[in-house]
């Protein structure tokens, strides 16, 4: 199992504290026809698709995430996608 401590603190990576803030209002609006990036259940259900898009740089549409954000999303998924 991977280390699941958040970069800016300790404890498991959670959607509310660590992942939700990565999605800007613009990102949420851009993806609203597909899923709701502000909604835990939608992000959890589509986590691998979202990861694939941020990892290949095609999401968000206005520029790639920094590697540490991509890794944080991967750790959240691998750590059980906690709320």
mmCIF file of the N, C-alpha and C atoms, coordinates in Angstrom:
data_MODEL
# 
_entry.id   MODEL 
# 
loop_
_atom_site.group_PDB 
_atom_site.id 
_atom_site.type_symbol 
_atom_site.label_atom_id 
_atom_site.label_alt_id 
_atom_site.label_comp_id 
_atom_site.label_asym_id 
_atom_site.label_entity_id 
_atom_site.label_seq_id 
_atom_site.pdbx_PDB_ins_code 
_atom_site.Cartn_x 
_atom_site.Cartn_y 
_atom_site.Cartn_z 
_atom_site.occupancy 
_atom_site.B_iso_or_equiv 
_atom_site.pdbx_formal_charge 
_atom_site.auth_seq_id 
_atom_site.auth_comp_id 
_atom_site.auth_asym_id 
_atom_site.auth_atom_id 
_atom_site.pdbx_PDB_model_num 
ATOM 1   N N  . UNK A 1 1  ? 0.848   -1.178 0.000   1.00 0.00 ? 1  UNK A N  1 
ATOM 2   C CA . UNK A 1 1  ? 0.000   0.000  0.000   1.00 0.00 ? 1  UNK A CA 1 
ATOM 3   C C  . UNK A 1 1  ? 0.890   1.237  0.000   1.00 0.00 ? 1  UNK A C  1 
ATOM 4   N N  . UNK A 1 2  ? 0.435   2.288  -0.693  1.00 0.00 ? 2  UNK A N  1 
ATOM 5   C CA . UNK A 1 2  ? 1.224   3.503  -0.793  1.00 0.00 ? 2  UNK A CA 1 
ATOM 6   C C  . UNK A 1 2  ? 1.045   4.370  0.441   1.00 0.00 ? 2  UNK A C  1 
ATOM 7   N N  . UNK A 1 3  ? 1.987   5.281  0.634   1.00 0.00 ? 3  UNK A N  1 
ATOM 8   C CA . UNK A 1 3  ? 1.877   6.257  1.716   1.00 0.00 ? 3  UNK A CA 1 
ATOM 9   C C  . UNK A 1 3  ? 0.698   7.158  1.415   1.00 0.00 ? 3  UNK A C  1 
ATOM 10  N N  . UNK A 1 4  ? -0.254  7.252  2.323   1.00 0.00 ? 4  UNK A N  1 
ATOM 11  C CA . UNK A 1 4  ? -1.455  8.024  2.041   1.00 0.00 ? 4  UNK A CA 1 
ATOM 12  C C  . UNK A 1 4  ? -1.542  9.310  2.848   1.00 0.00 ? 4  UNK A C  1 
ATOM 13  N N  . UNK A 1 5  ? -0.409  9.872  3.162   1.00 0.00 ? 5  UNK A N  1 
ATOM 14  C CA . UNK A 1 5  ? -0.444  11.149 3.864   1.00 0.00 ? 5  UNK A CA 1 
ATOM 15  C C  . UNK A 1 5  ? -0.460  12.274 2.855   1.00 0.00 ? 5  UNK A C  1 
ATOM 16  N N  . UNK A 1 6  ? -1.263  13.263 3.106   1.00 0.00 ? 6  UNK A N  1 
ATOM 17  C CA . UNK A 1 6  ? -1.348  14.415 2.213   1.00 0.00 ? 6  UNK A CA 1 
ATOM 18  C C  . UNK A 1 6  ? -0.063  15.223 2.311   1.00 0.00 ? 6  UNK A C  1 
ATOM 19  N N  . UNK A 1 7  ? 0.298   15.867 1.211   1.00 0.00 ? 7  UNK A N  1 
ATOM 20  C CA . UNK A 1 7  ? 1.529   16.639 1.179   1.00 0.00 ? 7  UNK A CA 1 
ATOM 21  C C  . UNK A 1 7  ? 1.541   17.794 2.161   1.00 0.00 ? 7  UNK A C  1 
ATOM 22  N N  . UNK A 1 8  ? 0.385   18.411 2.398   1.00 0.00 ? 8  UNK A N  1 
ATOM 23  C CA . UNK A 1 8  ? 0.367   19.591 3.255   1.00 0.00 ? 8  UNK A CA 1 
ATOM 24  C C  . UNK A 1 8  ? -0.021  19.275 4.696   1.00 0.00 ? 8  UNK A C  1 
ATOM 25  N N  . UNK A 1 9  ? -0.205  18.036 5.009   1.00 0.00 ? 9  UNK A N  1 
ATOM 26  C CA . UNK A 1 9  ? -0.580  17.645 6.363   1.00 0.00 ? 9  UNK A CA 1 
ATOM 27  C C  . UNK A 1 9  ? -0.468  16.146 6.489   1.00 0.00 ? 9  UNK A C  1 
ATOM 28  N N  . UNK A 1 10 ? -1.065  15.598 7.531   1.00 0.00 ? 10 UNK A N  1 
ATOM 29  C CA . UNK A 1 10 ? -0.989  14.158 7.680   1.00 0.00 ? 10 UNK A CA 1 
ATOM 30  C C  . UNK A 1 10 ? -2.389  13.574 7.652   1.00 0.00 ? 10 UNK A C  1 
ATOM 31  N N  . UNK A 1 11 ? -2.448  12.269 7.444   1.00 0.00 ? 11 UNK A N  1 
ATOM 32  C CA . UNK A 1 11 ? -3.720  11.579 7.389   1.00 0.00 ? 11 UNK A CA 1 
ATOM 33  C C  . UNK A 1 11 ? -4.033  11.149 5.973   1.00 0.00 ? 11 UNK A C  1 
ATOM 34  N N  . UNK A 1 12 ? -5.117  10.429 5.848   1.00 0.00 ? 12 UNK A N  1 
ATOM 35  C CA . UNK A 1 12 ? -5.530  9.913  4.552   1.00 0.00 ? 12 UNK A CA 1 
ATOM 36  C C  . UNK A 1 12 ? -5.937  11.053 3.621   1.00 0.00 ? 12 UNK A C  1 
ATOM 37  N N  . UNK A 1 13 ? -5.732  10.852 2.339   1.00 0.00 ? 13 UNK A N  1 
ATOM 38  C CA . UNK A 1 13 ? -6.172  11.809 1.337   1.00 0.00 ? 13 UNK A CA 1 
ATOM 39  C C  . UNK A 1 13 ? -7.684  11.702 1.222   1.00 0.00 ? 13 UNK A C  1 
ATOM 40  N N  . UNK A 1 14 ? -8.378  12.837 1.348   1.00 0.00 ? 14 UNK A N  1 
ATOM 41  C CA . UNK A 1 14 ? -9.837  12.829 1.267   1.00 0.00 ? 14 UNK A CA 1 
ATOM 42  C C  . UNK A 1 14 ? -10.320 13.738 0.141   1.00 0.00 ? 14 UNK A C  1 
ATOM 43  N N  . UNK A 1 15 ? -11.526 13.458 -0.332  1.00 0.00 ? 15 UNK A N  1 
ATOM 44  C CA . UNK A 1 15 ? -12.106 14.270 -1.391  1.00 0.00 ? 15 UNK A CA 1 
ATOM 45  C C  . UNK A 1 15 ? -12.304 15.704 -0.923  1.00 0.00 ? 15 UNK A C  1 
ATOM 46  N N  . UNK A 1 16 ? -12.975 15.885 0.183   1.00 0.00 ? 16 UNK A N  1 
ATOM 47  C CA . UNK A 1 16 ? -13.325 17.234 0.639   1.00 0.00 ? 16 UNK A CA 1 
ATOM 48  C C  . UNK A 1 16 ? -12.101 18.101 0.910   1.00 0.00 ? 16 UNK A C  1 
ATOM 49  N N  . UNK A 1 17 ? -11.121 17.564 1.569   1.00 0.00 ? 17 UNK A N  1 
ATOM 50  C CA . UNK A 1 17 ? -9.955  18.358 1.970   1.00 0.00 ? 17 UNK A CA 1 
ATOM 51  C C  . UNK A 1 17 ? -8.920  18.493 0.857   1.00 0.00 ? 17 UNK A C  1 
ATOM 52  N N  . UNK A 1 18 ? -8.684  17.410 0.122   1.00 0.00 ? 18 UNK A N  1 
ATOM 53  C CA . UNK A 1 18 ? -7.543  17.374 -0.786  1.00 0.00 ? 18 UNK A CA 1 
ATOM 54  C C  . UNK A 1 18 ? -7.892  17.396 -2.274  1.00 0.00 ? 18 UNK A C  1 
ATOM 55  N N  . UNK A 1 19 ? -8.958  16.721 -2.667  1.00 0.00 ? 19 UNK A N  1 
ATOM 56  C CA . UNK A 1 19 ? -9.259  16.564 -4.087  1.00 0.00 ? 19 UNK A CA 1 
ATOM 57  C C  . UNK A 1 19 ? -10.213 17.628 -4.603  1.00 0.00 ? 19 UNK A C  1 
ATOM 58  N N  . UNK A 1 20 ? -11.289 17.885 -3.913  1.00 0.00 ? 20 UNK A N  1 
ATOM 59  C CA . UNK A 1 20 ? -12.270 18.864 -4.376  1.00 0.00 ? 20 UNK A CA 1 
ATOM 60  C C  . UNK A 1 20 ? -11.637 20.223 -4.665  1.00 0.00 ? 20 UNK A C  1 
ATOM 61  N N  . UNK A 1 21 ? -10.707 20.715 -3.830  1.00 0.00 ? 21 UNK A N  1 
ATOM 62  C CA . UNK A 1 21 ? -10.094 22.017 -4.118  1.00 0.00 ? 21 UNK A CA 1 
ATOM 63  C C  . UNK A 1 21 ? -9.261  22.053 -5.406  1.00 0.00 ? 21 UNK A C  1 
ATOM 64  N N  . UNK A 1 22 ? -8.895  20.897 -5.937  1.00 0.00 ? 22 UNK A N  1 
ATOM 65  C CA . UNK A 1 22 ? -8.128  20.871 -7.182  1.00 0.00 ? 22 UNK A CA 1 
ATOM 66  C C  . UNK A 1 22 ? -8.976  21.270 -8.386  1.00 0.00 ? 22 UNK A C  1 
ATOM 67  N N  . UNK A 1 23 ? -10.291 21.095 -8.282  1.00 0.00 ? 23 UNK A N  1 
ATOM 68  C CA . UNK A 1 23 ? -11.196 21.389 -9.387  1.00 0.00 ? 23 UNK A CA 1 
ATOM 69  C C  . UNK A 1 23 ? -11.739 22.808 -9.241  1.00 0.00 ? 23 UNK A C  1 
ATOM 70  N N  . UNK A 1 24 ? -11.367 23.664 -10.178 1.00 0.00 ? 24 UNK A N  1 
ATOM 71  C CA . UNK A 1 24 ? -11.830 25.051 -10.169 1.00 0.00 ? 24 UNK A CA 1 
ATOM 72  C C  . UNK A 1 24 ? -13.272 25.113 -10.677 1.00 0.00 ? 24 UNK A C  1 
ATOM 73  N N  . UNK A 1 25 ? -13.943 26.222 -10.405 1.00 0.00 ? 25 UNK A N  1 
ATOM 74  C CA . UNK A 1 25 ? -15.304 26.415 -10.905 1.00 0.00 ? 25 UNK A CA 1 
ATOM 75  C C  . UNK A 1 25 ? -15.346 26.259 -12.424 1.00 0.00 ? 25 UNK A C  1 
ATOM 76  N N  . UNK A 1 26 ? -14.332 26.764 -13.095 1.00 0.00 ? 26 UNK A N  1 
ATOM 77  C CA . UNK A 1 26 ? -14.253 26.631 -14.561 1.00 0.00 ? 26 UNK A CA 1 
ATOM 78  C C  . UNK A 1 26 ? -14.202 25.163 -14.981 1.00 0.00 ? 26 UNK A C  1 
ATOM 79  N N  . UNK A 1 27 ? -13.435 24.344 -14.273 1.00 0.00 ? 27 UNK A N  1 
ATOM 80  C CA . UNK A 1 27 ? -13.350 22.912 -14.582 1.00 0.00 ? 27 UNK A CA 1 
ATOM 81  C C  . UNK A 1 27 ? -14.700 22.237 -14.376 1.00 0.00 ? 27 UNK A C  1 
ATOM 82  N N  . UNK A 1 28 ? -15.352 22.580 -13.277 1.00 0.00 ? 28 UNK A N  1 
ATOM 83  C CA . UNK A 1 28 ? -16.653 22.001 -12.952 1.00 0.00 ? 28 UNK A CA 1 
ATOM 84  C C  . UNK A 1 28 ? -17.656 22.336 -14.043 1.00 0.00 ? 28 UNK A C  1 
ATOM 85  N N  . UNK A 1 29 ? -17.675 23.593 -14.472 1.00 0.00 ? 29 UNK A N  1 
ATOM 86  C CA . UNK A 1 29 ? -18.582 24.013 -15.529 1.00 0.00 ? 29 UNK A CA 1 
ATOM 87  C C  . UNK A 1 29 ? -18.287 23.324 -16.852 1.00 0.00 ? 29 UNK A C  1 
ATOM 88  N N  . UNK A 1 30 ? -17.009 23.177 -17.188 1.00 0.00 ? 30 UNK A N  1 
ATOM 89  C CA . UNK A 1 30 ? -16.621 22.549 -18.453 1.00 0.00 ? 30 UNK A CA 1 
ATOM 90  C C  . UNK A 1 30 ? -17.040 21.088 -18.530 1.00 0.00 ? 30 UNK A C  1 
ATOM 91  N N  . UNK A 1 31 ? -17.038 20.405 -17.398 1.00 0.00 ? 31 UNK A N  1 
ATOM 92  C CA . UNK A 1 31 ? -17.326 18.970 -17.386 1.00 0.00 ? 31 UNK A CA 1 
ATOM 93  C C  . UNK A 1 31 ? -18.752 18.639 -16.964 1.00 0.00 ? 31 UNK A C  1 
ATOM 94  N N  . UNK A 1 32 ? -19.578 19.649 -16.718 1.00 0.00 ? 32 UNK A N  1 
ATOM 95  C CA . UNK A 1 32 ? -20.903 19.417 -16.137 1.00 0.00 ? 32 UNK A CA 1 
ATOM 96  C C  . UNK A 1 32 ? -21.818 18.530 -16.981 1.00 0.00 ? 32 UNK A C  1 
ATOM 97  N N  . UNK A 1 33 ? -21.622 18.483 -18.283 1.00 0.00 ? 33 UNK A N  1 
ATOM 98  C CA . UNK A 1 33 ? -22.456 17.625 -19.129 1.00 0.00 ? 33 UNK A CA 1 
ATOM 99  C C  . UNK A 1 33 ? -22.084 16.148 -18.967 1.00 0.00 ? 33 UNK A C  1 
ATOM 100 N N  . UNK A 1 34 ? -20.868 15.891 -18.472 1.00 0.00 ? 34 UNK A N  1 
ATOM 101 C CA . UNK A 1 34 ? -20.384 14.516 -18.327 1.00 0.00 ? 34 UNK A CA 1 
ATOM 102 C C  . UNK A 1 34 ? -20.516 14.010 -16.897 1.00 0.00 ? 34 UNK A C  1 
ATOM 103 N N  . UNK A 1 35 ? -20.024 14.803 -15.939 1.00 0.00 ? 35 UNK A N  1 
ATOM 104 C CA . UNK A 1 35 ? -20.141 14.493 -14.516 1.00 0.00 ? 35 UNK A CA 1 
ATOM 105 C C  . UNK A 1 35 ? -19.863 15.759 -13.725 1.00 0.00 ? 35 UNK A C  1 
ATOM 106 N N  . UNK A 1 36 ? -20.171 15.707 -12.445 1.00 0.00 ? 36 UNK A N  1 
ATOM 107 C CA . UNK A 1 36 ? -20.027 16.867 -11.571 1.00 0.00 ? 36 UNK A CA 1 
ATOM 108 C C  . UNK A 1 36 ? -18.751 16.734 -10.750 1.00 0.00 ? 36 UNK A C  1 
ATOM 109 N N  . UNK A 1 37 ? -17.742 17.523 -11.107 1.00 0.00 ? 37 UNK A N  1 
ATOM 110 C CA . UNK A 1 37 ? -16.469 17.456 -10.402 1.00 0.00 ? 37 UNK A CA 1 
ATOM 111 C C  . UNK A 1 37 ? -16.539 17.969 -8.971  1.00 0.00 ? 37 UNK A C  1 
ATOM 112 N N  . UNK A 1 38 ? -17.631 18.606 -8.601  1.00 0.00 ? 38 UNK A N  1 
ATOM 113 C CA . UNK A 1 38 ? -17.782 19.062 -7.219  1.00 0.00 ? 38 UNK A CA 1 
ATOM 114 C C  . UNK A 1 38 ? -18.491 18.033 -6.354  1.00 0.00 ? 38 UNK A C  1 
ATOM 115 N N  . UNK A 1 39 ? -18.938 16.939 -6.977  1.00 0.00 ? 39 UNK A N  1 
ATOM 116 C CA . UNK A 1 39 ? -19.721 15.920 -6.283  1.00 0.00 ? 39 UNK A CA 1 
ATOM 117 C C  . UNK A 1 39 ? -18.865 14.688 -6.016  1.00 0.00 ? 39 UNK A C  1 
ATOM 118 N N  . UNK A 1 40 ? -18.731 14.331 -4.748  1.00 0.00 ? 40 UNK A N  1 
ATOM 119 C CA . UNK A 1 40 ? -17.906 13.181 -4.367  1.00 0.00 ? 40 UNK A CA 1 
ATOM 120 C C  . UNK A 1 40 ? -18.281 11.918 -5.131  1.00 0.00 ? 40 UNK A C  1 
ATOM 121 N N  . UNK A 1 41 ? -19.576 11.580 -5.164  1.00 0.00 ? 41 UNK A N  1 
ATOM 122 C CA . UNK A 1 41 ? -19.991 10.338 -5.815  1.00 0.00 ? 41 UNK A CA 1 
ATOM 123 C C  . UNK A 1 41 ? -19.640 10.324 -7.294  1.00 0.00 ? 41 UNK A C  1 
ATOM 124 N N  . UNK A 1 42 ? -19.866 11.434 -7.990  1.00 0.00 ? 42 UNK A N  1 
ATOM 125 C CA . UNK A 1 42 ? -19.525 11.503 -9.412  1.00 0.00 ? 42 UNK A CA 1 
ATOM 126 C C  . UNK A 1 42 ? -18.023 11.347 -9.635  1.00 0.00 ? 42 UNK A C  1 
ATOM 127 N N  . UNK A 1 43 ? -17.233 12.023 -8.828  1.00 0.00 ? 43 UNK A N  1 
ATOM 128 C CA . UNK A 1 43 ? -15.782 11.925 -8.989  1.00 0.00 ? 43 UNK A CA 1 
ATOM 129 C C  . UNK A 1 43 ? -15.302 10.519 -8.640  1.00 0.00 ? 43 UNK A C  1 
ATOM 130 N N  . UNK A 1 44 ? -15.817 9.936  -7.573  1.00 0.00 ? 44 UNK A N  1 
ATOM 131 C CA . UNK A 1 44 ? -15.419 8.576  -7.197  1.00 0.00 ? 44 UNK A CA 1 
ATOM 132 C C  . UNK A 1 44 ? -15.761 7.590  -8.312  1.00 0.00 ? 44 UNK A C  1 
ATOM 133 N N  . UNK A 1 45 ? -16.974 7.685  -8.859  1.00 0.00 ? 45 UNK A N  1 
ATOM 134 C CA . UNK A 1 45 ? -17.407 6.755  -9.903  1.00 0.00 ? 45 UNK A CA 1 
ATOM 135 C C  . UNK A 1 45 ? -16.616 6.921  -11.204 1.00 0.00 ? 45 UNK A C  1 
ATOM 136 N N  . UNK A 1 46 ? -16.082 8.095  -11.435 1.00 0.00 ? 46 UNK A N  1 
ATOM 137 C CA . UNK A 1 46 ? -15.347 8.378  -12.670 1.00 0.00 ? 46 UNK A CA 1 
ATOM 138 C C  . UNK A 1 46 ? -13.868 8.637  -12.423 1.00 0.00 ? 46 UNK A C  1 
ATOM 139 N N  . UNK A 1 47 ? -13.381 8.222  -11.279 1.00 0.00 ? 47 UNK A N  1 
ATOM 140 C CA . UNK A 1 47 ? -12.024 8.569  -10.852 1.00 0.00 ? 47 UNK A CA 1 
ATOM 141 C C  . UNK A 1 47 ? -10.954 8.126  -11.848 1.00 0.00 ? 47 UNK A C  1 
ATOM 142 N N  . UNK A 1 48 ? -11.042 6.935  -12.360 1.00 0.00 ? 48 UNK A N  1 
ATOM 143 C CA . UNK A 1 48 ? -10.006 6.461  -13.292 1.00 0.00 ? 48 UNK A CA 1 
ATOM 144 C C  . UNK A 1 48 ? -10.054 7.235  -14.600 1.00 0.00 ? 48 UNK A C  1 
ATOM 145 N N  . UNK A 1 49 ? -11.237 7.553  -15.090 1.00 0.00 ? 49 UNK A N  1 
ATOM 146 C CA . UNK A 1 49 ? -11.368 8.372  -16.305 1.00 0.00 ? 49 UNK A CA 1 
ATOM 147 C C  . UNK A 1 49 ? -10.782 9.756  -16.065 1.00 0.00 ? 49 UNK A C  1 
ATOM 148 N N  . UNK A 1 50 ? -11.114 10.350 -14.933 1.00 0.00 ? 50 UNK A N  1 
ATOM 149 C CA . UNK A 1 50 ? -10.590 11.673 -14.603 1.00 0.00 ? 50 UNK A CA 1 
ATOM 150 C C  . UNK A 1 50 ? -9.072  11.612 -14.482 1.00 0.00 ? 50 UNK A C  1 
ATOM 151 N N  . UNK A 1 51 ? -8.573  10.609 -13.790 1.00 0.00 ? 51 UNK A N  1 
ATOM 152 C CA . UNK A 1 51 ? -7.125  10.458 -13.639 1.00 0.00 ? 51 UNK A CA 1 
ATOM 153 C C  . UNK A 1 51 ? -6.445  10.348 -15.004 1.00 0.00 ? 51 UNK A C  1 
ATOM 154 N N  . UNK A 1 52 ? -7.007  9.534  -15.881 1.00 0.00 ? 52 UNK A N  1 
ATOM 155 C CA . UNK A 1 52 ? -6.424  9.370  -17.215 1.00 0.00 ? 52 UNK A CA 1 
ATOM 156 C C  . UNK A 1 52 ? -6.314  10.685 -17.954 1.00 0.00 ? 52 UNK A C  1 
ATOM 157 N N  . UNK A 1 53 ? -7.340  11.504 -17.831 1.00 0.00 ? 53 UNK A N  1 
ATOM 158 C CA . UNK A 1 53 ? -7.362  12.796 -18.524 1.00 0.00 ? 53 UNK A CA 1 
ATOM 159 C C  . UNK A 1 53 ? -6.381  13.786 -17.909 1.00 0.00 ? 53 UNK A C  1 
ATOM 160 N N  . UNK A 1 54 ? -6.296  13.848 -16.592 1.00 0.00 ? 54 UNK A N  1 
ATOM 161 C CA . UNK A 1 54 ? -5.340  14.791 -15.998 1.00 0.00 ? 54 UNK A CA 1 
ATOM 162 C C  . UNK A 1 54 ? -3.907  14.290 -16.182 1.00 0.00 ? 54 UNK A C  1 
ATOM 163 N N  . UNK A 1 55 ? -3.723  12.984 -16.170 1.00 0.00 ? 55 UNK A N  1 
ATOM 164 C CA . UNK A 1 55 ? -2.381  12.422 -16.351 1.00 0.00 ? 55 UNK A CA 1 
ATOM 165 C C  . UNK A 1 55 ? -1.860  12.651 -17.765 1.00 0.00 ? 55 UNK A C  1 
ATOM 166 N N  . UNK A 1 56 ? -2.748  12.599 -18.770 1.00 0.00 ? 56 UNK A N  1 
ATOM 167 C CA . UNK A 1 56 ? -2.282  12.828 -20.146 1.00 0.00 ? 56 UNK A CA 1 
ATOM 168 C C  . UNK A 1 56 ? -2.314  14.303 -20.538 1.00 0.00 ? 56 UNK A C  1 
ATOM 169 N N  . UNK A 1 57 ? -2.750  15.174 -19.630 1.00 0.00 ? 57 UNK A N  1 
ATOM 170 C CA . UNK A 1 57 ? -2.733  16.608 -19.855 1.00 0.00 ? 57 UNK A CA 1 
ATOM 171 C C  . UNK A 1 57 ? -3.914  17.158 -20.637 1.00 0.00 ? 57 UNK A C  1 
ATOM 172 N N  . UNK A 1 58 ? -4.906  16.307 -20.943 1.00 0.00 ? 58 UNK A N  1 
ATOM 173 C CA . UNK A 1 58 ? -6.055  16.784 -21.718 1.00 0.00 ? 58 UNK A CA 1 
ATOM 174 C C  . UNK A 1 58 ? -7.140  17.415 -20.842 1.00 0.00 ? 58 UNK A C  1 
ATOM 175 N N  . UNK A 1 59 ? -6.985  17.329 -19.549 1.00 0.00 ? 59 UNK A N  1 
ATOM 176 C CA . UNK A 1 59 ? -7.909  17.958 -18.615 1.00 0.00 ? 59 UNK A CA 1 
ATOM 177 C C  . UNK A 1 59 ? -7.076  18.552 -17.493 1.00 0.00 ? 59 UNK A C  1 
ATOM 178 N N  . UNK A 1 60 ? -7.314  19.756 -17.074 1.00 0.00 ? 60 UNK A N  1 
ATOM 179 C CA . UNK A 1 60 ? -8.288  20.699 -17.604 1.00 0.00 ? 60 UNK A CA 1 
ATOM 180 C C  . UNK A 1 60 ? -7.883  21.206 -18.982 1.00 0.00 ? 60 UNK A C  1 
ATOM 181 N N  . UNK A 1 61 ? -8.848  21.784 -19.668 1.00 0.00 ? 61 UNK A N  1 
ATOM 182 C CA . UNK A 1 61 ? -8.642  22.157 -21.070 1.00 0.00 ? 61 UNK A CA 1 
ATOM 183 C C  . UNK A 1 61 ? -7.692  23.337 -21.247 1.00 0.00 ? 61 UNK A C  1 
ATOM 184 N N  . UNK A 1 62 ? -7.444  24.088 -20.200 1.00 0.00 ? 62 UNK A N  1 
ATOM 185 C CA . UNK A 1 62 ? -6.591  25.267 -20.350 1.00 0.00 ? 62 UNK A CA 1 
ATOM 186 C C  . UNK A 1 62 ? -5.171  25.063 -19.839 1.00 0.00 ? 62 UNK A C  1 
ATOM 187 N N  . UNK A 1 63 ? -4.790  23.822 -19.562 1.00 0.00 ? 63 UNK A N  1 
ATOM 188 C CA . UNK A 1 63 ? -3.426  23.542 -19.134 1.00 0.00 ? 63 UNK A CA 1 
ATOM 189 C C  . UNK A 1 63 ? -3.350  22.364 -18.197 1.00 0.00 ? 63 UNK A C  1 
ATOM 190 N N  . UNK A 1 64 ? -2.250  21.663 -18.260 1.00 0.00 ? 64 UNK A N  1 
ATOM 191 C CA . UNK A 1 64 ? -2.071  20.451 -17.458 1.00 0.00 ? 64 UNK A CA 1 
ATOM 192 C C  . UNK A 1 64 ? -1.888  20.770 -15.984 1.00 0.00 ? 64 UNK A C  1 
ATOM 193 N N  . UNK A 1 65 ? -2.299  19.823 -15.154 1.00 0.00 ? 65 UNK A N  1 
ATOM 194 C CA . UNK A 1 65 ? -2.052  19.902 -13.713 1.00 0.00 ? 65 UNK A CA 1 
ATOM 195 C C  . UNK A 1 65 ? -0.565  19.705 -13.449 1.00 0.00 ? 65 UNK A C  1 
ATOM 196 N N  . UNK A 1 66 ? -0.064  20.280 -12.372 1.00 0.00 ? 66 UNK A N  1 
ATOM 197 C CA . UNK A 1 66 ? 1.305   19.972 -11.960 1.00 0.00 ? 66 UNK A CA 1 
ATOM 198 C C  . UNK A 1 66 ? 1.385   18.506 -11.491 1.00 0.00 ? 66 UNK A C  1 
ATOM 199 N N  . UNK A 1 67 ? 2.552   17.907 -11.621 1.00 0.00 ? 67 UNK A N  1 
ATOM 200 C CA . UNK A 1 67 ? 2.701   16.491 -11.248 1.00 0.00 ? 67 UNK A CA 1 
ATOM 201 C C  . UNK A 1 67 ? 2.242   16.166 -9.828  1.00 0.00 ? 67 UNK A C  1 
ATOM 202 N N  . UNK A 1 68 ? 2.440   17.093 -8.879  1.00 0.00 ? 68 UNK A N  1 
ATOM 203 C CA . UNK A 1 68 ? 2.049   16.783 -7.498  1.00 0.00 ? 68 UNK A CA 1 
ATOM 204 C C  . UNK A 1 68 ? 0.526   16.665 -7.349  1.00 0.00 ? 68 UNK A C  1 
ATOM 205 N N  . UNK A 1 69 ? -0.239  17.396 -8.151  1.00 0.00 ? 69 UNK A N  1 
ATOM 206 C CA . UNK A 1 69 ? -1.701  17.256 -8.102  1.00 0.00 ? 69 UNK A CA 1 
ATOM 207 C C  . UNK A 1 69 ? -2.149  15.940 -8.718  1.00 0.00 ? 69 UNK A C  1 
ATOM 208 N N  . UNK A 1 70 ? -1.486  15.545 -9.789  1.00 0.00 ? 70 UNK A N  1 
ATOM 209 C CA . UNK A 1 70 ? -1.809  14.259 -10.426 1.00 0.00 ? 70 UNK A CA 1 
ATOM 210 C C  . UNK A 1 70 ? -1.520  13.123 -9.456  1.00 0.00 ? 70 UNK A C  1 
ATOM 211 N N  . UNK A 1 71 ? -0.378  13.201 -8.782  1.00 0.00 ? 71 UNK A N  1 
ATOM 212 C CA . UNK A 1 71 ? -0.008  12.174 -7.800  1.00 0.00 ? 71 UNK A CA 1 
ATOM 213 C C  . UNK A 1 71 ? -0.984  12.160 -6.625  1.00 0.00 ? 71 UNK A C  1 
ATOM 214 N N  . UNK A 1 72 ? -1.443  13.314 -6.193  1.00 0.00 ? 72 UNK A N  1 
ATOM 215 C CA . UNK A 1 72 ? -2.412  13.379 -5.095  1.00 0.00 ? 72 UNK A CA 1 
ATOM 216 C C  . UNK A 1 72 ? -3.717  12.683 -5.491  1.00 0.00 ? 72 UNK A C  1 
ATOM 217 N N  . UNK A 1 73 ? -4.175  12.926 -6.709  1.00 0.00 ? 73 UNK A N  1 
ATOM 218 C CA . UNK A 1 73 ? -5.382  12.240 -7.184  1.00 0.00 ? 73 UNK A CA 1 
ATOM 219 C C  . UNK A 1 73 ? -5.159  10.735 -7.217  1.00 0.00 ? 73 UNK A C  1 
ATOM 220 N N  . UNK A 1 74 ? -4.002  10.288 -7.694  1.00 0.00 ? 74 UNK A N  1 
ATOM 221 C CA . UNK A 1 74 ? -3.694  8.851  -7.736  1.00 0.00 ? 74 UNK A CA 1 
ATOM 222 C C  . UNK A 1 74 ? -3.693  8.266  -6.329  1.00 0.00 ? 74 UNK A C  1 
ATOM 223 N N  . UNK A 1 75 ? -3.102  8.985  -5.381  1.00 0.00 ? 75 UNK A N  1 
ATOM 224 C CA . UNK A 1 75 ? -3.064  8.498  -3.998  1.00 0.00 ? 75 UNK A CA 1 
ATOM 225 C C  . UNK A 1 75 ? -4.461  8.414  -3.409  1.00 0.00 ? 75 UNK A C  1 
ATOM 226 N N  . UNK A 1 76 ? -5.323  9.377  -3.756  1.00 0.00 ? 76 UNK A N  1 
ATOM 227 C CA . UNK A 1 76 ? -6.711  9.339  -3.279  1.00 0.00 ? 76 UNK A CA 1 
ATOM 228 C C  . UNK A 1 76 ? -7.413  8.096  -3.811  1.00 0.00 ? 76 UNK A C  1 
ATOM 229 N N  . UNK A 1 77 ? -7.267  7.834  -5.103  1.00 0.00 ? 77 UNK A N  1 
ATOM 230 C CA . UNK A 1 77 ? -7.891  6.652  -5.706  1.00 0.00 ? 77 UNK A CA 1 
ATOM 231 C C  . UNK A 1 77 ? -7.345  5.386  -5.061  1.00 0.00 ? 77 UNK A C  1 
ATOM 232 N N  . UNK A 1 78 ? -6.023  5.262  -4.997  1.00 0.00 ? 78 UNK A N  1 
ATOM 233 C CA . UNK A 1 78 ? -5.395  4.058  -4.456  1.00 0.00 ? 78 UNK A CA 1 
ATOM 234 C C  . UNK A 1 78 ? -5.662  3.879  -2.971  1.00 0.00 ? 78 UNK A C  1 
ATOM 235 N N  . UNK A 1 79 ? -5.937  4.981  -2.273  1.00 0.00 ? 79 UNK A N  1 
ATOM 236 C CA . UNK A 1 79 ? -6.208  4.923  -0.836  1.00 0.00 ? 79 UNK A CA 1 
ATOM 237 C C  . UNK A 1 79 ? -7.670  4.654  -0.494  1.00 0.00 ? 79 UNK A C  1 
ATOM 238 N N  . UNK A 1 80 ? -8.490  4.381  -1.495  1.00 0.00 ? 80 UNK A N  1 
ATOM 239 C CA . UNK A 1 80 ? -9.885  4.030  -1.236  1.00 0.00 ? 80 UNK A CA 1 
ATOM 240 C C  . UNK A 1 80 ? -10.874 5.128  -1.563  1.00 0.00 ? 80 UNK A C  1 
ATOM 241 N N  . UNK A 1 81 ? -10.402 6.232  -2.166  1.00 0.00 ? 81 UNK A N  1 
ATOM 242 C CA . UNK A 1 81 ? -11.280 7.325  -2.586  1.00 0.00 ? 81 UNK A CA 1 
ATOM 243 C C  . UNK A 1 81 ? -12.200 7.768  -1.432  1.00 0.00 ? 81 UNK A C  1 
ATOM 244 N N  . UNK A 1 82 ? -11.573 8.140  -0.343  1.00 0.00 ? 82 UNK A N  1 
ATOM 245 C CA . UNK A 1 82 ? -12.331 8.547  0.850   1.00 0.00 ? 82 UNK A CA 1 
ATOM 246 C C  . UNK A 1 82 ? -13.049 9.858  0.648   1.00 0.00 ? 82 UNK A C  1 
ATOM 247 N N  . UNK A 1 83 ? -14.235 9.986  1.265   1.00 0.00 ? 83 UNK A N  1 
ATOM 248 C CA . UNK A 1 83 ? -14.979 11.240 1.153   1.00 0.00 ? 83 UNK A CA 1 
ATOM 249 C C  . UNK A 1 83 ? -14.220 12.366 1.831   1.00 0.00 ? 83 UNK A C  1 
# 
